[in-house]
Amino acid sequence: MFMKQMLMRDSKSKLMEKFITGPDFTVINGGEYAADPLTEDVTSQASISVNFKEKEMVILGSQYAGEMKKGVFGVMHFYMPKEGALSMHASANEGPDGTTTILFGLSGTGKTTLSVDPNRSLIGDDEHVWCENGVFNIEGGCYAKAIGLSKE
C-alpha cells in the first residue's frame, strides 16, 4: 500500500495493459525475512538486490518502507541517463511564468520547506527527473516530515 501511494502511476487502462504484458519492474519486499550472509555478495542480514536483466528488486532483512522508495530511485538512476534524462534528489516548483526552480539537498536539509512557495506550484519535494520536456516528480505527492512538529 505504501508504494501504491508513493509513486506516480499509469492510468487504469495502461495498468491493465501492463498486467497482461508484464510489469516494467517488480519490487519484492520480504523485509521481515533475513538475508543469508553466507550467500555470495551478501554481507549482512539486510540485502537490497537489483537484477536489471530480470527487472526485479528483492528486499530482505529491512522493514524500513523507504528501502522500496530509494530502491526505485536507484533504478531510475540506471534507466534515465539511457533516455537522455537526469534523475535528481531534489525538490522542484514552477512559477506562473513556467520557470522551474530545483533545490538540491540531502534528506532533512529543508528541500520541502524551501520548495513550498505560495507564489509557485509545487512539482514535488524529493525525487525528480529532468528531461527535454521539463521536470517531473517520480513520487505521487509531497511527503513532508512531521515528527516532532508542534502547532507553534
N, C-alpha and C positions, 0 to 999 in steps of 0.2 A: 504494500500500500504506500510506503514511503516513496519508492521510486516512481510509482504511478503518478503521484502528486508532484514529484520533484522535477521531472524532465518534460520538455516540450514534446507533444505527441501529435501524430498524424491524425487526420480526420477519421471517422469511424469506417468509411469505405476503404481508405488506404490501409487501416489496420487489418480489416478483413482480408484484403488482397495479400498483405504480408503474412497473415495467418496461414493462407493457402501456400504461398511460395516460400515461407520460412522467414524468421526474423533477421534483421540486419546484424544484430549482435545479441548474444544471450548472456545474461548475468545469473550465475548460480550462487546463491548465498547459503552456505552451510556453516555460518558463523558459529553456531553452537557446537560444532564438531571440530576438535583439534586436528591440525595437520600433523603428519608423522615426520618428525625431524630426521628420521633415517632415510627419507625419500631424497633422491638426488636433487640438489639445488634448494632444498627446504632446510632452513637452519633453526626454526623455532616452531612452536605450536600454532602460530599465526602465519597464514600464507595467502597472498592475493596473487593469483597466477592468471596470465592472459595468454591465450593462444590465438594469434591473428589469423592463422590458416583456417582454423575451425570457427573463428569469430565467437569465442567463448571466454568468459572470465569466471573463475571459481574463487570464492572467498571462504576460507576456513579459519577457525580459531579466533575470530574477531566479531563481536556482536555490535560493534560500532557501526550504525547505519551509514555514516559518512564514507565508509570504505566503498560503498556502491557508487556514491556521487563522485568521489575522487577517482575511482576506477574508470568510470565513464569519461571523465575529464581527461585522464591519461590516454584513453583510446582515441579521443578527439585530437590529442597532440600527435598521434600517429597518422590519422587519416586526413586532417585538414591541410597540412602542407602539400599533400599529394593533389589537393584540389586548388592549390594556389591561395589558401586562406591561412590565417594565423589564429590559433586558439590562445586565449588570454585569461589569466587570473586577474580580473579587473571588474569594476562596476562601470556602467555607462548610462548616460542620459542624452536626451535630444532637445535642442532648443526650438522655439517656434519658427525659426528660420531654417530648420533642418540640419543645423550643425550638431555634431556629436562630440561629447566630451567623454574621454576614457580615463578612469582613475585606477592606477595600478597599486597593489599593495598586498602584503601578507594578510592572512586571516587575522581578524581582530585589530586591524590598524586604522579602521574608520572609513573604509570604502563605501559602505552602505550609508553612513551618516552624511558623508560628503556628496554622494550622488543624488540624495533626495533634496530636490530644489523645487519650491513651489512654482517657479517660472519655467521649469523644464520637465519633460516627460521622462520617467524612469524607464530605461530599456531593461535593466536588471542590475543585481548587486554583487555578482560573484564570478560567473564563468561565461565568457563570450567568445564569439568568433568574428573576426574582421575579414571580410571578403570584398570582392569587386563591387558588390551591390550594397555594401554598408556593414553595419554591426548588428549581430543578432545574439540573443540570450540562449544559452543551452538549456538553462533551467526554466521551469514554468512559473516563475514568480520571484518574489523577494523574501528572503529568509533571514530577517534581522534577528540578531541575538538579543534576547530579552532577560537573560538570567541576571538577577541582582538589580534590575531597574526598579525605581520607585516612581510614583506619580510626580514627585518633585524633580 
